[in-house]
Amino acid sequence: MIIAWSAEIDAILSIGRPLFPEHRNWALSRPEALSALAELRKRGIGVLGGDLLVFQSGRFEHTYDNWHCDPVEHERNDVFVNRSINAAIGYVEAYPEGESPPFFVIVPLRTPCA
């Protein structure tokens, strides 16, 4: 079994569709992404950002849309977790539906902030 982030984070993100072997992550539908973000928040894991994909012609395609949220110097982990999760939820909820539904690739912060 490939560990992409950590056993804990992989267990949360693996509710989505695996993008292996090309990418070490999962594509999550909007409801899956919101559920994963809630679980990451509960566990105190921040999110650095994410990418958007659509499923077309039998495969995931990049839309080249994305978001990011960087920790700021001396920011406590709990503050970054809440700020980054709120930013991610806002992006996921606001992203428009197109002809193909969006899938979100979440990039968690591997280690807590200082």
N, CA, C and O atoms as CSV, one atom per row, in Angstrom:
chain,resi,resn,atom,element,x,y,z
A,1,MET,N,N,0.838,-1.178,0.000
A,1,MET,CA,C,0.000,0.000,0.000
A,1,MET,C,C,0.885,1.243,0.000
A,1,MET,O,O,1.843,1.328,0.768
A,2,ILE,N,N,0.568,2.187,-0.844
A,2,ILE,CA,C,1.305,3.438,-0.930
A,2,ILE,C,C,0.743,4.404,0.113
A,2,ILE,O,O,-0.471,4.575,0.225
A,3,ILE,N,N,1.636,5.030,0.869
A,3,ILE,CA,C,1.231,6.084,1.795
A,3,ILE,C,C,1.563,7.411,1.110
A,3,ILE,O,O,2.730,7.705,0.850
A,4,ALA,N,N,0.545,8.201,0.823
A,4,ALA,CA,C,0.760,9.471,0.132
A,4,ALA,C,C,1.136,10.573,1.115
A,4,ALA,O,O,2.093,11.309,0.870
A,5,TRP,N,N,0.415,10.704,2.206
A,5,TRP,CA,C,0.657,11.767,3.182
A,5,TRP,C,C,1.058,11.159,4.514
A,5,TRP,O,O,2.195,11.308,4.961
A,6,SER,N,N,0.128,10.482,5.133
A,6,SER,CA,C,0.337,9.714,6.361
A,6,SER,C,C,-0.855,8.775,6.438
A,6,SER,O,O,-1.852,8.979,5.744
A,7,ALA,N,N,-0.765,7.765,7.263
A,7,ALA,CA,C,-1.886,6.826,7.370
A,7,ALA,C,C,-3.150,7.568,7.788
A,7,ALA,O,O,-4.234,7.276,7.285
A,8,GLU,N,N,-3.018,8.530,8.707
A,8,GLU,CA,C,-4.171,9.282,9.199
A,8,GLU,C,C,-4.793,10.140,8.088
A,8,GLU,O,O,-6.007,10.114,7.886
A,9,ILE,N,N,-3.963,10.891,7.379
A,9,ILE,CA,C,-4.473,11.761,6.320
A,9,ILE,C,C,-4.995,10.928,5.148
A,9,ILE,O,O,-6.049,11.241,4.594
A,10,ASP,N,N,-4.283,9.887,4.770
A,10,ASP,CA,C,-4.730,9.030,3.669
A,10,ASP,C,C,-6.103,8.430,3.959
A,10,ASP,O,O,-6.933,8.318,3.057
A,11,ALA,N,N,-6.347,8.045,5.207
A,11,ALA,CA,C,-7.643,7.468,5.573
A,11,ALA,C,C,-8.768,8.478,5.350
A,11,ALA,O,O,-9.880,8.098,4.983
A,12,ILE,N,N,-8.484,9.748,5.568
A,12,ILE,CA,C,-9.485,10.799,5.374
A,12,ILE,C,C,-9.714,11.058,3.886
A,12,ILE,O,O,-10.859,11.103,3.436
A,13,LEU,N,N,-8.642,11.226,3.125
A,13,LEU,CA,C,-8.759,11.591,1.707
A,13,LEU,C,C,-9.190,10.430,0.817
A,13,LEU,O,O,-9.700,10.647,-0.283
A,14,SER,N,N,-8.992,9.215,1.277
A,14,SER,CA,C,-9.279,8.048,0.434
A,14,SER,C,C,-10.769,7.799,0.226
A,14,SER,O,O,-11.141,6.808,-0.402
A,15,ILE,N,N,-11.636,8.685,0.744
A,15,ILE,CA,C,-13.064,8.576,0.405
A,15,ILE,C,C,-13.279,8.968,-1.060
A,15,ILE,O,O,-14.324,8.684,-1.644
A,16,GLY,N,N,-12.273,9.623,-1.638
A,16,GLY,CA,C,-12.353,10.030,-3.044
A,16,GLY,C,C,-11.845,8.948,-3.976
A,16,GLY,O,O,-11.652,7.800,-3.575
A,17,ARG,N,N,-11.633,9.326,-5.211
A,17,ARG,CA,C,-11.137,8.404,-6.245
A,17,ARG,C,C,-9.622,8.531,-6.330
A,17,ARG,O,O,-9.100,9.639,-6.453
A,18,PRO,N,N,-8.909,7.402,-6.266
A,18,PRO,CA,C,-7.441,7.479,-6.300
A,18,PRO,C,C,-6.932,7.972,-7.653
A,18,PRO,O,O,-7.479,7.639,-8.704
A,19,LEU,N,N,-5.882,8.763,-7.595
A,19,LEU,CA,C,-5.237,9.272,-8.806
A,19,LEU,C,C,-3.908,8.577,-9.057
A,19,LEU,O,O,-3.118,9.020,-9.890
A,20,PHE,N,N,-3.661,7.483,-8.333
A,20,PHE,CA,C,-2.427,6.724,-8.466
A,20,PHE,C,C,-2.400,6.030,-9.823
A,20,PHE,O,O,-3.479,5.724,-10.330
A,21,PRO,N,N,-1.289,5.763,-10.437
A,21,PRO,CA,C,0.065,6.049,-9.993
A,21,PRO,C,C,0.569,7.423,-10.448
A,21,PRO,O,O,1.649,7.844,-10.036
A,22,GLU,N,N,-0.203,8.136,-11.300
A,22,GLU,CA,C,0.276,9.422,-11.816
A,22,GLU,C,C,0.455,10.463,-10.717
A,22,GLU,O,O,1.420,11.228,-10.725
A,23,HIS,N,N,-0.482,10.484,-9.773
A,23,HIS,CA,C,-0.459,11.466,-8.692
A,23,HIS,C,C,-0.698,10.753,-7.375
A,23,HIS,O,O,-1.472,9.798,-7.312
A,24,ARG,N,N,-0.049,11.204,-6.344
A,24,ARG,CA,C,-0.207,10.582,-5.028
A,24,ARG,C,C,-1.259,11.337,-4.221
A,24,ARG,O,O,-0.950,11.979,-3.217
A,25,ASN,N,N,-2.510,11.247,-4.681
A,25,ASN,CA,C,-3.601,11.919,-4.002
A,25,ASN,C,C,-4.924,11.356,-4.501
A,25,ASN,O,O,-4.945,10.390,-5.264
A,26,TRP,N,N,-6.018,11.955,-4.072
A,26,TRP,CA,C,-7.348,11.513,-4.442
A,26,TRP,C,C,-8.151,12.686,-4.968
A,26,TRP,O,O,-7.929,13.826,-4.561
A,27,ALA,N,N,-9.084,12.412,-5.872
A,27,ALA,CA,C,-10.031,13.396,-6.382
A,27,ALA,C,C,-11.332,13.209,-5.620
A,27,ALA,O,O,-11.899,12.117,-5.601
A,28,LEU,N,N,-11.801,14.278,-4.993
A,28,LEU,CA,C,-12.995,14.203,-4.157
A,28,LEU,C,C,-14.121,15.029,-4.761
A,28,LEU,O,O,-13.908,16.150,-5.222
A,29,SER,N,N,-15.320,14.461,-4.752
A,29,SER,CA,C,-16.497,15.219,-5.164
A,29,SER,C,C,-16.708,16.350,-4.153
A,29,SER,O,O,-16.066,16.368,-3.103
A,30,ARG,N,N,-17.581,17.268,-4.456
A,30,ARG,CA,C,-17.839,18.381,-3.532
A,30,ARG,C,C,-18.249,17.867,-2.146
A,30,ARG,O,O,-17.656,18.290,-1.155
A,31,PRO,N,N,-19.249,16.964,-2.036
A,31,PRO,CA,C,-19.619,16.477,-0.696
A,31,PRO,C,C,-18.463,15.740,-0.004
A,31,PRO,O,O,-18.274,15.882,1.204
A,32,GLU,N,N,-17.699,14.962,-0.756
A,32,GLU,CA,C,-16.550,14.258,-0.168
A,32,GLU,C,C,-15.497,15.243,0.322
A,32,GLU,O,O,-14.923,15.061,1.396
A,33,ALA,N,N,-15.244,16.290,-0.467
A,33,ALA,CA,C,-14.249,17.297,-0.080
A,33,ALA,C,C,-14.679,17.999,1.199
A,33,ALA,O,O,-13.862,18.198,2.098
A,34,LEU,N,N,-15.943,18.376,1.295
A,34,LEU,CA,C,-16.430,19.049,2.503
A,34,LEU,C,C,-16.347,18.133,3.716
A,34,LEU,O,O,-16.004,18.578,4.811
A,35,SER,N,N,-16.657,16.871,3.526
A,35,SER,CA,C,-16.540,15.899,4.616
A,35,SER,C,C,-15.088,15.730,5.042
A,35,SER,O,O,-14.791,15.704,6.237
A,36,ALA,N,N,-14.188,15.616,4.080
A,36,ALA,CA,C,-12.759,15.460,4.385
A,36,ALA,C,C,-12.223,16.694,5.100
A,36,ALA,O,O,-11.440,16.568,6.042
A,37,LEU,N,N,-12.630,17.871,4.673
A,37,LEU,CA,C,-12.176,19.103,5.315
A,37,LEU,C,C,-12.651,19.176,6.761
A,37,LEU,O,O,-11.905,19.611,7.638
A,38,ALA,N,N,-13.874,18.757,7.014
A,38,ALA,CA,C,-14.381,18.734,8.396
A,38,ALA,C,C,-13.558,17.781,9.255
A,38,ALA,O,O,-13.245,18.084,10.407
A,39,GLU,N,N,-13.211,16.633,8.691
A,39,GLU,CA,C,-12.424,15.652,9.433
A,39,GLU,C,C,-10.997,16.152,9.662
A,39,GLU,O,O,-10.441,15.954,10.743
A,40,LEU,N,N,-10.402,16.794,8.665
A,40,LEU,CA,C,-9.066,17.359,8.835
A,40,LEU,C,C,-9.077,18.414,9.953
A,40,LEU,O,O,-8.160,18.466,10.772
A,41,ARG,N,N,-10.110,19.240,9.978
A,41,ARG,CA,C,-10.226,20.252,11.032
A,41,ARG,C,C,-10.285,19.583,12.408
A,41,ARG,O,O,-9.592,19.998,13.337
A,42,LYS,N,N,-11.116,18.549,12.529
A,42,LYS,CA,C,-11.248,17.844,13.820
A,42,LYS,C,C,-9.915,17.308,14.304
A,42,LYS,O,O,-9.657,17.256,15.507
A,43,ARG,N,N,-9.071,16.911,13.371
A,43,ARG,CA,C,-7.784,16.316,13.729
A,43,ARG,C,C,-6.641,17.330,13.767
A,43,ARG,O,O,-5.485,16.962,13.979
A,44,GLY,N,N,-6.967,18.603,13.562
A,44,GLY,CA,C,-5.957,19.641,13.658
A,44,GLY,C,C,-4.965,19.659,12.513
A,44,GLY,O,O,-3.798,20.006,12.695
A,45,ILE,N,N,-5.442,19.277,11.311
A,45,ILE,CA,C,-4.569,19.224,10.129
A,45,ILE,C,C,-4.968,20.344,9.179
A,45,ILE,O,O,-6.098,20.386,8.693
A,46,GLY,N,N,-4.029,21.251,8.919
A,46,GLY,CA,C,-4.283,22.355,8.009
A,46,GLY,C,C,-4.187,21.941,6.550
A,46,GLY,O,O,-3.736,20.842,6.228
A,47,VAL,N,N,-4.618,22.842,5.675
A,47,VAL,CA,C,-4.631,22.585,4.236
A,47,VAL,C,C,-3.872,23.698,3.529
A,47,VAL,O,O,-4.179,24.878,3.703
A,48,LEU,N,N,-2.888,23.320,2.738
A,48,LEU,CA,C,-2.102,24.297,1.984
A,48,LEU,C,C,-2.810,24.774,0.730
A,48,LEU,O,O,-2.470,25.828,0.193
A,49,GLY,N,N,-3.796,24.011,0.250
A,49,GLY,CA,C,-4.539,24.396,-0.940
A,49,GLY,C,C,-5.064,23.180,-1.655
A,49,GLY,O,O,-5.241,22.113,-1.067
A,50,GLY,N,N,-5.310,23.362,-2.944
A,50,GLY,CA,C,-5.827,22.250,-3.720
A,50,GLY,C,C,-5.982,22.613,-5.182
A,50,GLY,O,O,-5.826,23.766,-5.584
A,51,ASP,N,N,-6.292,21.596,-5.959
A,51,ASP,CA,C,-6.472,21.724,-7.401
A,51,ASP,C,C,-7.858,21.234,-7.790
A,51,ASP,O,O,-8.510,20.510,-7.037
A,52,LEU,N,N,-8.296,21.638,-8.975
A,52,LEU,CA,C,-9.590,21.241,-9.505
A,52,LEU,C,C,-9.411,20.345,-10.716
A,52,LEU,O,O,-8.579,20.596,-11.588
A,53,LEU,N,N,-10.217,19.291,-10.743
A,53,LEU,CA,C,-10.235,18.369,-11.869
A,53,LEU,C,C,-11.669,18.186,-12.325
A,53,LEU,O,O,-12.606,18.433,-11.566
A,54,VAL,N,N,-11.838,17.755,-13.558
A,54,VAL,CA,C,-13.128,17.287,-14.055
A,54,VAL,C,C,-12.896,15.916,-14.682
A,54,VAL,O,O,-11.803,15.614,-15.160
A,55,PHE,N,N,-13.935,15.098,-14.671
A,55,PHE,CA,C,-13.834,13.767,-15.260
A,55,PHE,C,C,-14.457,13.833,-16.648
A,55,PHE,O,O,-15.666,14.015,-16.793
A,56,GLN,N,N,-13.607,13.681,-17.671
A,56,GLN,CA,C,-14.071,13.741,-19.057
A,56,GLN,C,C,-13.389,12.655,-19.864
A,56,GLN,O,O,-12.211,12.357,-19.666
A,57,SER,N,N,-14.141,12.073,-20.770
A,57,SER,CA,C,-13.605,11.045,-21.670
A,57,SER,C,C,-12.913,9.927,-20.899
A,57,SER,O,O,-11.883,9.411,-21.333
A,58,GLY,N,N,-13.479,9.559,-19.760
A,58,GLY,CA,C,-12.968,8.425,-19.004
A,58,GLY,C,C,-11.731,8.696,-18.173
A,58,GLY,O,O,-11.094,7.760,-17.690
A,59,ARG,N,N,-11.373,9.985,-17.994
A,59,ARG,CA,C,-10.197,10.289,-17.174
A,59,ARG,C,C,-10.326,11.676,-16.545
A,59,ARG,O,O,-11.103,12.517,-16.996
A,60,PHE,N,N,-9.547,11.883,-15.503
A,60,PHE,CA,C,-9.529,13.181,-14.845
A,60,PHE,C,C,-8.650,14.147,-15.627
A,60,PHE,O,O,-7.549,13.805,-16.058
A,61,GLU,N,N,-9.161,15.361,-15.799
A,61,GLU,CA,C,-8.442,16.412,-16.506
A,61,GLU,C,C,-8.300,17.615,-15.576
A,61,GLU,O,O,-9.223,17.947,-14.832
A,62,HIS,N,N,-7.143,18.259,-15.625
A,62,HIS,CA,C,-6.930,19.472,-14.836
A,62,HIS,C,C,-7.703,20.632,-15.442
A,62,HIS,O,O,-7.762,20.786,-16.662
A,63,THR,N,N,-8.292,21.444,-14.577
A,63,THR,CA,C,-8.928,22.684,-15.033
A,63,THR,C,C,-7.946,23.854,-14.917
A,63,THR,O,O,-8.170,24.925,-15.480
A,64,TYR,N,N,-6.860,23.629,-14.180
A,64,TYR,CA,C,-5.855,24.648,-13.874
A,64,TYR,C,C,-6.387,25.718,-12.927
A,64,TYR,O,O,-5.782,26.780,-12.775
A,65,ASP,N,N,-7.524,25.434,-12.291
A,65,ASP,CA,C,-8.019,26.263,-11.196
A,65,ASP,C,C,-7.460,25.676,-9.906
A,65,ASP,O,O,-7.288,24.462,-9.793
A,66,ASN,N,N,-7.179,26.530,-8.947
A,66,ASN,CA,C,-6.644,26.050,-7.675
A,66,ASN,C,C,-6.783,27.134,-6.624
A,66,ASN,O,O,-7.149,28.270,-6.925
A,67,TRP,N,N,-6.488,26.769,-5.397
A,67,TRP,CA,C,-6.434,27.735,-4.297
A,67,TRP,C,C,-5.246,27.376,-3.431
A,67,TRP,O,O,-4.734,26.258,-3.488
A,68,HIS,N,N,-4.809,28.342,-2.621
A,68,HIS,CA,C,-3.727,28.053,-1.679
A,68,HIS,C,C,-3.886,28.914,-0.430
A,68,HIS,O,O,-4.532,29.961,-0.447
A,69,CYS,N,N,-3.284,28.446,0.638
A,69,CYS,CA,C,-3.312,29.141,1.912
A,69,CYS,C,C,-2.022,28.783,2.643
A,69,CYS,O,O,-1.848,27.650,3.092
A,70,ASP,N,N,-1.132,29.741,2.756
A,70,ASP,CA,C,0.156,29.497,3.400
A,70,ASP,C,C,0.120,29.908,4.868
A,70,ASP,O,O,-0.539,30.881,5.232
A,71,PRO,N,N,0.831,29.164,5.702
A,71,PRO,CA,C,0.970,29.612,7.089
A,71,PRO,C,C,1.757,30.923,7.119
A,71,PRO,O,O,2.644,31.144,6.294
A,72,VAL,N,N,1.428,31.777,8.067
A,72,VAL,CA,C,2.194,32.998,8.247
A,72,VAL,C,C,3.165,32.807,9.398
A,72,VAL,O,O,2.944,31.984,10.287
A,73,GLU,N,N,4.232,33.570,9.371
A,73,GLU,CA,C,5.284,33.427,10.372
A,73,GLU,C,C,4.708,33.564,11.785
A,73,GLU,O,O,3.938,34.481,12.074
A,74,HIS,N,N,5.096,32.639,12.645
A,74,HIS,CA,C,4.703,32.599,14.057
A,74,HIS,C,C,3.215,32.305,14.268
A,74,HIS,O,O,2.702,32.519,15.366
A,75,GLU,N,N,2.524,31.826,13.253
A,75,GLU,CA,C,1.113,31.497,13.397
A,75,GLU,C,C,0.964,30.169,14.134
A,75,GLU,O,O,1.608,29.178,13.791
A,76,ARG,N,N,0.120,30.167,15.135
A,76,ARG,CA,C,-0.144,28.917,15.858
A,76,ARG,C,C,-0.857,27.938,14.929
A,76,ARG,O,O,-1.595,28.338,14.029
A,77,ASN,N,N,-0.621,26.652,15.167
A,77,ASN,CA,C,-1.225,25.629,14.312
A,77,ASN,C,C,-2.744,25.711,14.322
A,77,ASN,O,O,-3.359,25.625,13.260
A,78,ASP,N,N,-3.371,25.874,15.486
A,78,ASP,CA,C,-4.833,25.901,15.539
A,78,ASP,C,C,-5.402,27.071,14.738
A,78,ASP,O,O,-6.470,26.951,14.137
A,79,VAL,N,N,-4.698,28.195,14.729
A,79,VAL,CA,C,-5.140,29.358,13.950
A,79,VAL,C,C,-5.021,29.055,12.460
A,79,VAL,O,O,-5.934,29.345,11.687
A,80,PHE,N,N,-3.880,28.467,12.057
A,80,PHE,CA,C,-3.713,28.115,10.638
A,80,PHE,C,C,-4.731,27.068,10.204
A,80,PHE,O,O,-5.304,27.171,9.119
A,81,VAL,N,N,-4.957,26.064,11.041
A,81,VAL,CA,C,-5.924,25.020,10.683
A,81,VAL,C,C,-7.281,25.653,10.394
A,81,VAL,O,O,-7.874,25.388,9.349
A,82,ASN,N,N,-7.773,26.473,11.293
A,82,ASN,CA,C,-9.092,27.086,11.088
A,82,ASN,C,C,-9.104,28.015,9.884
A,82,ASN,O,O,-10.052,27.994,9.100
A,83,ARG,N,N,-8.075,28.821,9.726
A,83,ARG,CA,C,-8.021,29.746,8.589
A,83,ARG,C,C,-7.954,28.984,7.269
A,83,ARG,O,O,-8.664,29.314,6.319
A,84,SER,N,N,-7.097,27.961,7.212
A,84,SER,CA,C,-6.924,27.217,5.954
A,84,SER,C,C,-8.148,26.376,5.611
A,84,SER,O,O,-8.527,26.275,4.444
A,85,ILE,N,N,-8.764,25.775,6.619
A,85,ILE,CA,C,-9.968,24.975,6.364
A,85,ILE,C,C,-11.118,25.891,5.929
A,85,ILE,O,O,-11.868,25.550,5.014
A,86,ASN,N,N,-11.258,27.046,6.579
A,86,ASN,CA,C,-12.302,27.990,6.169
A,86,ASN,C,C,-12.095,28.450,4.730
A,86,ASN,O,O,-13.056,28.561,3.969
A,87,ALA,N,N,-10.844,28.719,4.353
A,87,ALA,CA,C,-10.556,29.125,2.972
A,87,ALA,C,C,-10.897,27.998,1.995
A,87,ALA,O,O,-11.475,28.246,0.937
A,88,ALA,N,N,-10.542,26.767,2.349
A,88,ALA,CA,C,-10.816,25.624,1.473
A,88,ALA,C,C,-12.323,25.391,1.336
A,88,ALA,O,O,-12.820,25.161,0.234
A,89,ILE,N,N,-13.046,25.451,2.454
A,89,ILE,CA,C,-14.498,25.263,2.399
A,89,ILE,C,C,-15.132,26.351,1.538
A,89,ILE,O,O,-16.009,26.065,0.723
A,90,GLY,N,N,-14.698,27.587,1.714
A,90,GLY,CA,C,-15.227,28.679,0.899
A,90,GLY,C,C,-15.003,28.444,-0.578
A,90,GLY,O,O,-15.894,28.689,-1.391
A,91,TYR,N,N,-13.819,27.971,-0.932
A,91,TYR,CA,C,-13.503,27.715,-2.336
A,91,TYR,C,C,-14.353,26.562,-2.881
A,91,TYR,O,O,-14.933,26.667,-3.962
A,92,VAL,N,N,-14.418,25.476,-2.130
A,92,VAL,CA,C,-15.177,24.293,-2.574
A,92,VAL,C,C,-16.655,24.645,-2.745
A,92,VAL,O,O,-17.271,24.278,-3.746
A,93,GLU,N,N,-17.218,25.352,-1.776
A,93,GLU,CA,C,-18.640,25.691,-1.853
A,93,GLU,C,C,-18.941,26.671,-2.988
A,93,GLU,O,O,-20.002,26.597,-3.607
A,94,ALA,N,N,-18.016,27.581,-3.258
A,94,ALA,CA,C,-18.264,28.623,-4.260
A,94,ALA,C,C,-17.928,28.195,-5.686
A,94,ALA,O,O,-18.349,28.847,-6.641
A,95,TYR,N,N,-17.168,27.099,-5.841
A,95,TYR,CA,C,-16.758,26.725,-7.193
A,95,TYR,C,C,-17.986,26.347,-8.020
A,95,TYR,O,O,-18.782,25.510,-7.594
A,96,PRO,N,N,-18.146,26.956,-9.200
A,96,PRO,CA,C,-19.365,26.726,-9.981
A,96,PRO,C,C,-19.433,25.326,-10.594
A,96,PRO,O,O,-18.419,24.716,-10.933
A,97,GLU,N,N,-20.645,24.856,-10.719
A,97,GLU,CA,C,-20.892,23.599,-11.435
A,97,GLU,C,C,-20.771,23.886,-12.924
A,97,GLU,O,O,-21.247,24.915,-13.404
A,98,GLY,N,N,-20.145,22.992,-13.641
A,98,GLY,CA,C,-20.045,23.126,-15.091
A,98,GLY,C,C,-20.764,21.961,-15.745
A,98,GLY,O,O,-21.618,21.317,-15.137
A,99,GLU,N,N,-20.407,21.703,-16.984
A,99,GLU,CA,C,-20.985,20.547,-17.680
A,99,GLU,C,C,-20.580,19.256,-16.997
A,99,GLU,O,O,-21.362,18.309,-16.923
A,100,SER,N,N,-19.354,19.225,-16.499
A,100,SER,CA,C,-18.861,18.080,-15.728
A,100,SER,C,C,-18.671,18.543,-14.290
A,100,SER,O,O,-18.125,19.622,-14.064
A,101,PRO,N,N,-19.110,17.747,-13.309
A,101,PRO,CA,C,-18.949,18.192,-11.925
A,101,PRO,C,C,-17.472,18.290,-11.536
A,101,PRO,O,O,-16.646,17.509,-12.009
A,102,PRO,N,N,-17.147,19.250,-10.678
A,102,PRO,CA,C,-15.757,19.413,-10.258
A,102,PRO,C,C,-15.344,18.354,-9.242
A,102,PRO,O,O,-16.162,17.855,-8.469
A,103,PHE,N,N,-14.072,18.030,-9.263
A,103,PHE,CA,C,-13.451,17.172,-8.247
A,103,PHE,C,C,-12.301,17.967,-7.652
A,103,PHE,O,O,-11.581,18.668,-8.363
A,104,PHE,N,N,-12.140,17.850,-6.352
A,104,PHE,CA,C,-11.164,18.645,-5.617
A,104,PHE,C,C,-10.037,17.753,-5.124
A,104,PHE,O,O,-10.277,16.672,-4.587
A,105,VAL,N,N,-8.815,18.209,-5.308
A,105,VAL,CA,C,-7.625,17.520,-4.826
A,105,VAL,C,C,-7.077,18.372,-3.696
A,105,VAL,O,O,-6.592,19.478,-3.931
A,106,ILE,N,N,-7.150,17.869,-2.477
A,106,ILE,CA,C,-6.757,18.609,-1.288
A,106,ILE,C,C,-5.306,18.320,-0.948
A,106,ILE,O,O,-4.871,17.169,-0.951
A,107,VAL,N,N,-4.557,19.388,-0.653
A,107,VAL,CA,C,-3.146,19.254,-0.277
A,107,VAL,C,C,-3.017,19.651,1.193
A,107,VAL,O,O,-3.006,20.838,1.520
A,108,PRO,N,N,-2.921,18.657,2.076
A,108,PRO,CA,C,-2.814,18.943,3.505
A,108,PRO,C,C,-1.401,19.345,3.891
A,108,PRO,O,O,-0.441,19.063,3.173
A,109,LEU,N,N,-1.288,20.007,5.033
A,109,LEU,CA,C,0.013,20.327,5.604
A,109,LEU,C,C,0.491,19.092,6.350
A,109,LEU,O,O,-0.179,18.618,7.267
A,110,ARG,N,N,1.649,18.570,5.958
A,110,ARG,CA,C,2.159,17.332,6.549
A,110,ARG,C,C,2.476,17.460,8.029
A,110,ARG,O,O,2.208,16.543,8.805
A,111,THR,N,N,3.046,18.594,8.423
A,111,THR,CA,C,3.437,18.766,9.813
A,111,THR,C,C,2.808,20.041,10.345
A,111,THR,O,O,2.646,21.002,9.594
A,112,PRO,N,N,2.452,20.073,11.614
A,112,PRO,CA,C,1.823,21.273,12.169
A,112,PRO,C,C,2.741,22.482,12.114
A,112,PRO,O,O,3.964,22.349,12.080
A,113,CYS,N,N,2.134,23.663,12.105
A,113,CYS,CA,C,2.877,24.921,12.200
A,113,CYS,C,C,3.488,25.013,13.592
A,113,CYS,O,O,3.131,24.255,14.495
A,114,ALA,N,N,4.417,25.957,13.750
A,114,ALA,CA,C,5.087,26.173,15.041
A,114,ALA,C,C,4.105,26.567,16.112
A,114,ALA,O,O,4.496,26.787,17.258
